[in-house]
């Protein structure tokens, strides 16, 4: 038995009565809020006639998330299952292992105390990928692999504080007026 079908605002996929009953049972004993949201994504349009946008506003999620929740509930046949994480690196140039291998020569340089400059890394990355890359890509690559920009010291490494204090004591008091 089909409960609701509409052309605008709601899904074009009808909601099956057995799916609604399963969602009602699961909503009463939902162990997590994510599973409860999945049930509500089924129940609100089916029982209240809410559109997808109204359901999304009620649940505090996006319209596309309502559609994902509903399809996930249908695919699992109503078994309690937390939705998958939608984050992550979907578009990447190299895997994390490839990035580490790519940065090895510069890691050896940095371990020896040499200063590592971004422009050669950028040129090597462009050559490896076969296309030009922006410097921001290199900075993000370095940040992902735990590299950071080291700021210069606040004092000179050859500074002699005793000599400076002696100069302050023995110098002319009004050096700017003389």
Contact map, one row per residue, 1 for C-alpha under 8 A:
1110000000000001100000000000000000000000000000000000000000000000000000000000000000000000000000000000000000000000000000000000000000000000000000000000000000000000000000000000000000
1111100000000111100000000000000000000000000000000000000000000000000000000000000000000000000000000000000000000000000000000000000000000000000000000000000000000000000000000000000000
1111100000000111100000000000000000000000000001100000000000000000000000000000000000000000000000000000000000000000000000000000000000000000000000000000000000000000000000000000000000
0111110000000110000000000000000000000000000011001000000000000000000000000000000000000000000000000000000000000000000000000000000000000000000000000000000000000000000000000000000000
0111111001111110000000000000000000000000000000000000000000000000000000000000000000000000000000000000000000000000000000000000000000000000000000000000000000000000000000000000000000
0001111111110000000000000000000000000000000000000000000000000000000000000000000000000000000000000000000000000000000000000000000000000000000000000000000000000000000000000000000000
0000111111110000000000000000000000000000000000000000000000000000000000000000000000000000000000000000000000000000000000000000000000000000000000000000000000000000000000000000000000
0000011111100000000000000000000000000000000000000000000000000000000000000000000000000000000000000000000000000000000000000000000000000000000000000000000000000000000000000000000000
0000011111100000000000000000000000000000000000000011100000000000000000000000000000000000000000000000000000000000000000000000000000000000000000000000000000000000000000000000000000
0000111111110000000000000000000000000000000010000111100000000000000000000000000000000000000000000000000000000000000000000000000000000000000000000000000000000000000000000000000000
0000111111111100000000000000000000000000000000000011000000000000001000000000000000000000000000000000000000000000000000000000000000000000000000000000000000000000000000000000000000
0000111001111100000000000000000000000000000000000000000000000000000000000000000000000000000000000000000000000000000000000000000000000000000000000000000000000000000000000000000000
0000100000111110000000000000000000000000000000000000000000000000000000000000000000000000000000000000000000000000000000000000000000000000000000000000000000000000000000000000000000
0111100000111111000000000000000000000000000000000000000000000000000000000000000000000000000000000000000000000000000000000000000000000000000000000000000000000000000000000000000000
0111100000001111101100000000000000000000010001000000000000000000000000000000000000000000000000000000000000000000000000000000000000000000000000000000000000000000000000000000000000
1110000000000111111100000000000000000000000000000000000000000000000000000000000000000000000000000000000000000000000000000000000000000000000000000000000000000000000000000000000000
1110000000000011111110000000000000000000000000000000000000000000000000000000000000000000000000000000000000000000000000000000000000000000000000000000000000000000000000000000000000
0000000000000001111111000000000000000000000000000000000000000000000000000000000000000000000000000000000000000000000000000000000000000000000000000000000000000000000000000000000000
0000000000000011111111100000000000000000010000000000000000000000000000000100110000000000000000000000000000000000000000000000000000000000000000000000000000000000000000000000000000
0000000000000011111111110000000000000000011001000000000000000000000000000000000000000000000000000000000000000000000000000000000000000000000000000000000000000000000000000000000000
0000000000000000111111111000000000000000000000000000000000000000000000000000000000000000000000000000000000000000000000000000000000000000000000000000000000000000000000000000000000
0000000000000000011111111100000000000000000000000000000000000000000000000000010000000000000000000000000000000000000000000000000000000000000000000000000000000000000000000000000000
0000000000000000001111111110000000000011011000000000000000000000000000000000010000000000000000000000000000000000000000000000000000000000000000000000000000000000000000000000000000
0000000000000000000111111111000000000010001000000000000000000000000000000000000000000000000000000000000000000000000000000000000000000000000000000000000000000000000000000000000000
0000000000000000000011111111100000000000000000000000000000000000000000000000000000000000000000000000000000000000000000000000000000000000000000000000000000000000000000000000000000
0000000000000000000001111111110000010010000000000000000000000000000000000000010100000000000000000000000000000000000000000000000000000000000000000000000000000000000000000000000000
0000000000000000000000111111110000110011000000000000000000000000000000000000000000000000000000000000000000000000000000000000000000000000000000000000000000000000000000000000000000
0000000000000000000000011111110000000000000000000000000000000000000000000000000000000000000000000000000000000000000000000000000000000000000000000000000000000000000000000000000000
0000000000000000000000001111111000000000000000000000000000000000000000000000000000000000000000000000000000000000000000000000000000000000000000000000000000000000000000000000000000
0000000000000000000000000111111110110000000000000000000000000000000000000000000100000000000000000000000000000000000000000000000000000000000000000000000000000000000000000000000000
0000000000000000000000000000111110110000000000000000000000000000000000000000000000000000000000000000000000000000000000000000000000000000000000000000000000000000000000000000000000
0000000000000000000000000000011111110000000000000000000000000000000000000000000001000000000000000000000000000000000000000000000000000000000000000000000000000000000000000000000000
0000000000000000000000000000011111111000000000000000000000000000000000000000000000000000000000000000000000000000000000000000000000000000000000000000000000000000000000000000000000
0000000000000000000000000000000111111100000000000000000000000000000000000000000001100000000000000000000000000000000000000000000000000000000000000000000000000000000000000000000000
0000000000000000000000000010011111111110000000000000000000000000000000000000000111100000000000000000000000000000000000000000000000000000000000000000000000000000000000000000000000
0000000000000000000000000110011111111111000000000000000000000000000000000000000000000000000000000000000000000000000000000000000000000000000000000000000000000000000000000000000000
0000000000000000000000000000000011111111100000000000000000100000000010000000000000000000000000000000000000000000000000000000000000000000000000000000000000000000000000000000000000
0000000000000000000000000000000001111111110000000000000000000000010011011000000000000000000000000000000000000000000000000000000000000000000000000000000000000000000000000000000000
0000000000000000000000110110000000111111111000000000000000000000000001001000000000000000000000000000000000000000000000000000000000000000000000000000000000000000000000000000000000
0000000000000000000000100010000000011111111100000000000000100000000000000000000000000000000000000000000000000000000000000000000000000000000000000000000000000000000000000000000000
0000000000000000000000000000000000001111111110000000001000000000011011000000000000000000000000000000000000000000000000000000000000000000000000000000000000000000000000000000000000
0000000000000010001100100000000000000111111111000000000000000000000001000000000000000000000000000000000000000000000000000000000000000000000000000000000000000000000000000000000000
0000000000000000000100110000000000000011111111110000000000000000000000000000000000000000000000000000000000000000000000000000000000000000000000000000000000000000000000000000000000
0000000000000000000000000000000000000001111111111100001000000000000000000000000000000000000000000000000000000000000000000000000000000000000000000000000000000000000000000000000000
0001000001000000000000000000000000000000111111111111001000000000000000000000000000000000000000000000000000000000000000000000000000000000000000000000000000000000000000000000000000
0011000000000010000100000000000000000000011111111100000000000000000000000000000000000000000000000000000000000000000000000000000000000000000000000000000000000000000000000000000000
0010000000000000000000000000000000000000001111111000000000000000000000000000000000000000000000000000000000000000000000000000000000000000000000000000000000000000000000000000000000
0000000000000000000000000000000000000000001111111100000000000000000000000000000000000000000000000000000000000000000000000000000000000000000000000000000000000000000000000000000000
0001000000000000000000000000000000000000000111111110000000000000000000000000000000000000000000000000000000000000000000000000000000000000000000000000000000000000000000000000000000
0000000001000000000000000000000000000000000111011111111000000000000000000000000000000000000000000000000000000000000000000000000000000000000000000000000000000000000000000000000000
0000000011100000000000000000000000000000000010001111111000000000000000000000000000000000000000000000000000000000000000000000000000000000000000000000000000000000000000000000000000
0000000011100000000000000000000000000000000010000111111100000010011000000000000000000000000000000000000000000000000000000000000000000000000000000000000000000000000000000000000000
0000000011000000000000000000000000000000000000000111111110000110000000000000000000000000000000000000000000000000000000000000000000000000000000000000000000000000000000000000000000
0000000000000000000000000000000000000000000000000111111111000000000000000000000000000000000000000000000000000000000000000000000000000000000000000000000000000000000000000000000000
0000000000000000000000000000000000000000100110000111111111100010010000000000000000000000000000000000000000000000000000000000000000000000000000000000000000000000000000000000000000
0000000000000000000000000000000000000000000000000001111111111110110000000000000000000000000000000000000000000000000000000000000000000000000000000000000000000000000000000000000000
0000000000000000000000000000000000000000000000000000111111111100000000000000000000000000000000000000000000000000000000000000000000000000000000000000000000000000000000000000000000
0000000000000000000000000000000000000000000000000000011111111000000000000000000000000000000000000000000000000000000000000000000000000000000000000000000000000000000000000000000000
0000000000000000000000000000000000001001000000000000001111111000000000000000000000000000000000000000000000000000000000000000000000000000000000000000000000000000000000000000000000
0000000000000000000000000000000000000000000000000000000111111100000000000000000000000000000000000000000000000000000000000000000000000000000000000000000000000000000000000000000000
0000000000000000000000000000000000000000000000000000000111111110110000000000000000000000000000000000000000000000000000000000000000000000000000000000000000000000000000000000000000
0000000000000000000000000000000000000000000000000000100110011111110000000000000000000000000000000000000000000000000000000000000000000000000000000000000000000000000000000000000000
0000000000000000000000000000000000000000000000000001101100001111111000000000000000000000000000000000000000000000000000000000000000000000000000000000000000000000000000000000000000
0000000000000000000000000000000000000000000000000000000000000111111100000000000000000000000000000000000000000000000000000000000000000000000000000000000000000000000000000000000000
0000000000000000000000000000000000000000000000000000000100001111111110000000000000000000000000000000000000000000000000000000000000000000000000000000000000000000000000000000000000
0000000000000000000000000000000000000100100000000001001100001111111111000000000000000000000000000000000000000000000000000000000000000000000000000000000000000000000000000000000000
0000000000100000000000000000000000000000100000000001000000000011111111100000000000000000000000000000000000000000000000000000000000000000000000000000000000000000000000000000000000
0000000000000000000000000000000000000000000000000000000000000001111111110000000000000000000000000000000000000000000000000000000000000000000000000000000000000000000000000000000000
0000000000000000000000000000000000001100100000000000000000000000111111111000000000100000000000000000000000000000000000000000000000000000000000000000000000000000000000000000000000
0000000000000000000000000000000000000110110000000000000000000000011111111100000000000000000000000000000000000000000000000000000000000000000000000000000000000000000000000000000000
0000000000000000000000000000000000000000000000000000000000000000001111111110000000000000000000000000000000000000000000000000000000000000000000000000000000000000000000000000000000
0000000000000000000000000000000000000100000000000000000000000000000111111111000000100000000000000000000000000000000000000000000000000000000000000000000000000000000000000000000000
0000000000000000000000000000000000000110000000000000000000000000000011111111111000000000000000000000000000000000000000000000000000000000000000000000000000000000000000000000000000
0000000000000000001000000000000000000000000000000000000000000000000001111111110000000000000000000000000000000000000000000000000000000000000000000000000000000000000000000000000000
0000000000000000000000000000000000000000000000000000000000000000000000111111110000000000000000000000000000000000000000000000000000000000000000000000000000000000000000000000000000
0000000000000000000000000000000000000000000000000000000000000000000000011111111010000000000000000000000000000000000000000000000000000000000000000000000000000000000000000000000000
0000000000000000001000000000000000000000000000000000000000000000000000001111111000000000000000000000000000000000000000000000000000000000000000000000000000000000000000000000000000
0000000000000000001001100100000000000000000000000000000000000000000000001111111100000000000000000000000000000000000000000000000000000000000000000000000000000000000000000000000000
0000000000000000000000000000000000000000000000000000000000000000000000001001111110000000000000000000000000000000000000000000000000000000000000000000000000000000000000000000000000
0000000000000000000000000100010000100000000000000000000000000000000000000000011111000000000000000000000000000000000000000000000000000000000000000000000000000000000000000000000000
0000000000000000000000000000000000100000000000000000000000000000000000000001001111100000000000000000000000000000000000000000000000000000000000000000000000000000000000000000000000
0000000000000000000000000000000101100000000000000000000000000000000000000000000111110000000000000000000000000000000000000000000000000000000000000000000000000000000000000000000000
0000000000000000000000000000000001100000000000000000000000000000000010010000000011111000000000000000000000000000000000000000000000000000000000000000000000000000000000000000000000
0000000000000000000000000000000000000000000000000000000000000000000000000000000001111100000000000000000000000000000000000000000000000000000000000000000000000000000000000000000000
0000000000000000000000000000000000000000000000000000000000000000000000000000000000111110000000000000000000000000000000000000000000000000000000000000000000000000000000000000000000
0000000000000000000000000000000000000000000000000000000000000000000000000000000000011111000000000000000000000000000000000000000000000000000000000000000000000000000000000000000000
0000000000000000000000000000000000000000000000000000000000000000000000000000000000001111100000000000000000000000000000000000000000000000000000000000000000000000000000000000000000
0000000000000000000000000000000000000000000000000000000000000000000000000000000000000111110000000000000000000000000000000000000000000000000000000000000000000000000000000000000000
0000000000000000000000000000000000000000000000000000000000000000000000000000000000000011111100000000000000000000000000000000000000000000000000000000000000000000000000000000000000
0000000000000000000000000000000000000000000000000000000000000000000000000000000000000001111100000000000000000000000000000000000000000000000000000000000000000000000000000000000000
0000000000000000000000000000000000000000000000000000000000000000000000000000000000000000111110000000000000000000000000000000000000000000000000000000000000000000000000000000000000
0000000000000000000000000000000000000000000000000000000000000000000000000000000000000000111111100000000000000000000000000000000000000000000000000000000000000000000000000000000000
0000000000000000000000000000000000000000000000000000000000000000000000000000000000000000001111100000000000000000000000000000000010000000000000000000000000000000000000000000000000
0000000000000000000000000000000000000000000000000000000000000000000000000000000000000000000111111110000000000000000000000000000000000000000000000000000000000000000000000000000000
0000000000000000000000000000000000000000000000000000000000000000000000000000000000000000000111111110000000000000000000000000000000000000000000000000000000000000000000000000000000
0000000000000000000000000000000000000000000000000000000000000000000000000000000000000000000001111111000000000000000000000000000000000000000000000000000000000000000000000000000000
0000000000000000000000000000000000000000000000000000000000000000000000000000000000000000000001111111100000000000000000000000000000000000000000000000000000000000000000000000000000
0000000000000000000000000000000000000000000000000000000000000000000000000000000000000000000001111111110000000000000000000000000000000000000000000000000000000000000000000000000000
0000000000000000000000000000000000000000000000000000000000000000000000000000000000000000000001111111111000000000000000000000000000000000000010001000000000000000000000000000000000
0000000000000000000000000000000000000000000000000000000000000000000000000000000000000000000000011111111100000000000000000000000000000000000000001000000000000000000000000000000000
0000000000000000000000000000000000000000000000000000000000000000000000000000000000000000000000001111111100000000000000000000000000000000000000000000000000000000000000000000000000
0000000000000000000000000000000000000000000000000000000000000000000000000000000000000000000000000111111110000000000000000000000000000000000000000000000000000000000000000000000000
0000000000000000000000000000000000000000000000000000000000000000000000000000000000000000000000000011111111100000000000000000000000000000000000000000000000000000000000000000000000
0000000000000000000000000000000000000000000000000000000000000000000000000000000000000000000000000001111111110000000000000000000000000000000000000000000000000000000000000000000000
0000000000000000000000000000000000000000000000000000000000000000000000000000000000000000000000000000011111111000000000000000000000000000000000000000000000000000000000000000000000
0000000000000000000000000000000000000000000000000000000000000000000000000000000000000000000000000000001111111100000100000000000000000000000000000000000000000000000000000000000000
0000000000000000000000000000000000000000000000000000000000000000000000000000000000000000000000000000001111111110000000000000000000000000000000000000000000000000000000000000000000
0000000000000000000000000000000000000000000000000000000000000000000000000000000000000000000000000000000111111111000000000000000000000000000000000000000000000000000000000000000000
0000000000000000000000000000000000000000000000000000000000000000000000000000000000000000000000000000000011111111111100000000000000000000000000000000000000000000000000000000000000
0000000000000000000000000000000000000000000000000000000000000000000000000000000000000000000000000000000001111111111100000000000000000000000000000000000000000000000000000000000000
0000000000000000000000000000000000000000000000000000000000000000000000000000000000000000000000000000000000111111110000000000000000000000000000000000000000000000000000000000000000
0000000000000000000000000000000000000000000000000000000000000000000000000000000000000000000000000000000000011111110000000000000000000000000000000000000000000000000000000000000000
0000000000000000000000000000000000000000000000000000000000000000000000000000000000000000000000000000000000001111111000000000000000000000000000000000000000000000000000000000000000
0000000000000000000000000000000000000000000000000000000000000000000000000000000000000000000000000000000000001111111100000000000000000000000000000000000000000000000000000000000000
0000000000000000000000000000000000000000000000000000000000000000000000000000000000000000000000000000000000001100111110000000000000000000000000000000000000000000000000000000000000
0000000000000000000000000000000000000000000000000000000000000000000000000000000000000000000000000000000001001100011111000000000000000000000000000000000000000000000000000000000000
0000000000000000000000000000000000000000000000000000000000000000000000000000000000000000000000000000000000000000001111111000000000000000000000000000000000000000000000000000000000
0000000000000000000000000000000000000000000000000000000000000000000000000000000000000000000000000000000000000000000111111100000000000010011000000000000000000000000000000000000000
0000000000000000000000000000000000000000000000000000000000000000000000000000000000000000000000000000000000000000000011111110000000000010000000000000000000000000000000000000000000
0000000000000000000000000000000000000000000000000000000000000000000000000000000000000000000000000000000000000000000011111111000000000000000000000000000000000000000000000000000000
0000000000000000000000000000000000000000000000000000000000000000000000000000000000000000000000000000000000000000000011111111100000000000010000000000000000000000000000000000000000
0000000000000000000000000000000000000000000000000000000000000000000000000000000000000000000000000000000000000000000001111111110000001110010000000000000000000000000000000000000000
0000000000000000000000000000000000000000000000000000000000000000000000000000000000000000000000000000000000000000000000111111111000000000000000000000000000000000000000000000000000
0000000000000000000000000000000000000000000000000000000000000000000000000000000000000000000000000000000000000000000000011111111100000000000000000000000000000000000000000000000000
0000000000000000000000000000000000000000000000000000000000000000000000000000000000000000000000000000000000000000000000001111111110001000000000000000000000000000000000000000000000
0000000000000000000000000000000000000000000000000000000000000000000000000000000000000000000000000000000000000000000000000111111111111000000000000000000000000000000000000000000000
0000000000000000000000000000000000000000000000000000000000000000000000000000000000000000000000000000000000000000000000000011111111110000000000000000000000000000000000000000000000
0000000000000000000000000000000000000000000000000000000000000000000000000000000000000000000000000000000000000000000000000001111111000000000000000000000000000000000000000000000000
0000000000000000000000000000000000000000000000000000000000000000000000000000000000000000000010000000000000000000000000000000111111110000000000000000000000000000000000000000000000
0000000000000000000000000000000000000000000000000000000000000000000000000000000000000000000000000000000000000000000000000000011111110000000000000000000000000000000000000000000000
0000000000000000000000000000000000000000000000000000000000000000000000000000000000000000000000000000000000000000000000000000011011111000000000000000000000000000000000000000000000
0000000000000000000000000000000000000000000000000000000000000000000000000000000000000000000000000000000000000000000000000000011011111100000000000000000000000000000000000000000000
0000000000000000000000000000000000000000000000000000000000000000000000000000000000000000000000000000000000000000000000000100110000111110110000000000000000000000000000000000000000
0000000000000000000000000000000000000000000000000000000000000000000000000000000000000000000000000000000000000000000000000100000000011111110000000000000000000000000000000000000000
0000000000000000000000000000000000000000000000000000000000000000000000000000000000000000000000000000000000000000000001100100000000001111111000000000000000000000000000000000000000
0000000000000000000000000000000000000000000000000000000000000000000000000000000000000000000000000000000000000000000000000000000000000111111100000000000000000000000000000000000000
0000000000000000000000000000000000000000000000000000000000000000000000000000000000000000000000000000000000000000000000000000000000001111111110000000000000000000000000000000000000
0000000000000000000000000000000000000000000000000000000000000000000000000000000000000000000000000000000000000000000001001100000000001111111111000000000000000000000000000000000000
0000000000000000000000000000000000000000000000000000000000000000000000000000000000000000000000000000000000000000000001000000000000000011111111100000000000000000000000000000000000
0000000000000000000000000000000000000000000000000000000000000000000000000000000000000000000000000000000000000000000000000000000000000001111111110000000000000000000000000000000000
0000000000000000000000000000000000000000000000000000000000000000000000000000000000000000000000000010000000000000000000000000000000000000111111111000000000000000000000000000000000
0000000000000000000000000000000000000000000000000000000000000000000000000000000000000000000000000000000000000000000000000000000000000000011111111111000000000000000000000000000000
0000000000000000000000000000000000000000000000000000000000000000000000000000000000000000000000000000000000000000000000000000000000000000001111111111000000000000000000000000000000
0000000000000000000000000000000000000000000000000000000000000000000000000000000000000000000000000000000000000000000000000000000000000000000111111110000000000000000000000000000000
0000000000000000000000000000000000000000000000000000000000000000000000000000000000000000000000000011000000000000000000000000000000000000000011111110000000000000000000000000000000
0000000000000000000000000000000000000000000000000000000000000000000000000000000000000000000000000000000000000000000000000000000000000000000001111111000000000000000000000000000000
0000000000000000000000000000000000000000000000000000000000000000000000000000000000000000000000000000000000000000000000000000000000000000000001111111100000000000000000000000000000
0000000000000000000000000000000000000000000000000000000000000000000000000000000000000000000000000000000000000000000000000000000000000000000001100111110000000000000000000000000000
0000000000000000000000000000000000000000000000000000000000000000000000000000000000000000000000000000000000000000000000000000000000000000000000000011111000000000000000000000000000
0000000000000000000000000000000000000000000000000000000000000000000000000000000000000000000000000000000000000000000000000000000000000000000000000001111100000000000000000000000000
0000000000000000000000000000000000000000000000000000000000000000000000000000000000000000000000000000000000000000000000000000000000000000000000000000111110000000000000000000000000
0000000000000000000000000000000000000000000000000000000000000000000000000000000000000000000000000000000000000000000000000000000000000000000000000000011111000000000000000000000000
0000000000000000000000000000000000000000000000000000000000000000000000000000000000000000000000000000000000000000000000000000000000000000000000000000001111110000000000000000000000
0000000000000000000000000000000000000000000000000000000000000000000000000000000000000000000000000000000000000000000000000000000000000000000000000000000111110000000000000000000000
0000000000000000000000000000000000000000000000000000000000000000000000000000000000000000000000000000000000000000000000000000000000000000000000000000000011111010000000000000000000
0000000000000000000000000000000000000000000000000000000000000000000000000000000000000000000000000000000000000000000000000000000000000000000000000000000011111110000000000000000000
0000000000000000000000000000000000000000000000000000000000000000000000000000000000000000000000000000000000000000000000000000000000000000000000000000000000111110000000000000000000
0000000000000000000000000000000000000000000000000000000000000000000000000000000000000000000000000000000000000000000000000000000000000000000000000000000000011111000000000000000000
0000000000000000000000000000000000000000000000000000000000000000000000000000000000000000000000000000000000000000000000000000000000000000000000000000000000111111100000000000000000
0000000000000000000000000000000000000000000000000000000000000000000000000000000000000000000000000000000000000000000000000000000000000000000000000000000000000111111100000000000000
0000000000000000000000000000000000000000000000000000000000000000000000000000000000000000000000000000000000000000000000000000000000000000000000000000000000000011111110000000000000
0000000000000000000000000000000000000000000000000000000000000000000000000000000000000000000000000000000000000000000000000000000000000000000000000000000000000001111111000000000000
0000000000000000000000000000000000000000000000000000000000000000000000000000000000000000000000000000000000000000000000000000000000000000000000000000000000000001111111100000000000
0000000000000000000000000000000000000000000000000000000000000000000000000000000000000000000000000000000000000000000000000000000000000000000000000000000000000001111111110000000000
0000000000000000000000000000000000000000000000000000000000000000000000000000000000000000000000000000000000000000000000000000000000000000000000000000000000000000111111111000000000
0000000000000000000000000000000000000000000000000000000000000000000000000000000000000000000000000000000000000000000000000000000000000000000000000000000000000000011111111100000000
0000000000000000000000000000000000000000000000000000000000000000000000000000000000000000000000000000000000000000000000000000000000000000000000000000000000000000001111111110000000
0000000000000000000000000000000000000000000000000000000000000000000000000000000000000000000000000000000000000000000000000000000000000000000000000000000000000000000111111110000000
0000000000000000000000000000000000000000000000000000000000000000000000000000000000000000000000000000000000000000000000000000000000000000000000000000000000000000000011111110000000
0000000000000000000000000000000000000000000000000000000000000000000000000000000000000000000000000000000000000000000000000000000000000000000000000000000000000000000001111111000000
0000000000000000000000000000000000000000000000000000000000000000000000000000000000000000000000000000000000000000000000000000000000000000000000000000000000000000000000111111101000
0000000000000000000000000000000000000000000000000000000000000000000000000000000000000000000000000000000000000000000000000000000000000000000000000000000000000000000000000111111000
0000000000000000000000000000000000000000000000000000000000000000000000000000000000000000000000000000000000000000000000000000000000000000000000000000000000000000000000000011111000
0000000000000000000000000000000000000000000000000000000000000000000000000000000000000000000000000000000000000000000000000000000000000000000000000000000000000000000000000001111111
0000000000000000000000000000000000000000000000000000000000000000000000000000000000000000000000000000000000000000000000000000000000000000000000000000000000000000000000000011111111
0000000000000000000000000000000000000000000000000000000000000000000000000000000000000000000000000000000000000000000000000000000000000000000000000000000000000000000000000000011111
0000000000000000000000000000000000000000000000000000000000000000000000000000000000000000000000000000000000000000000000000000000000000000000000000000000000000000000000000000011111
0000000000000000000000000000000000000000000000000000000000000000000000000000000000000000000000000000000000000000000000000000000000000000000000000000000000000000000000000000011111
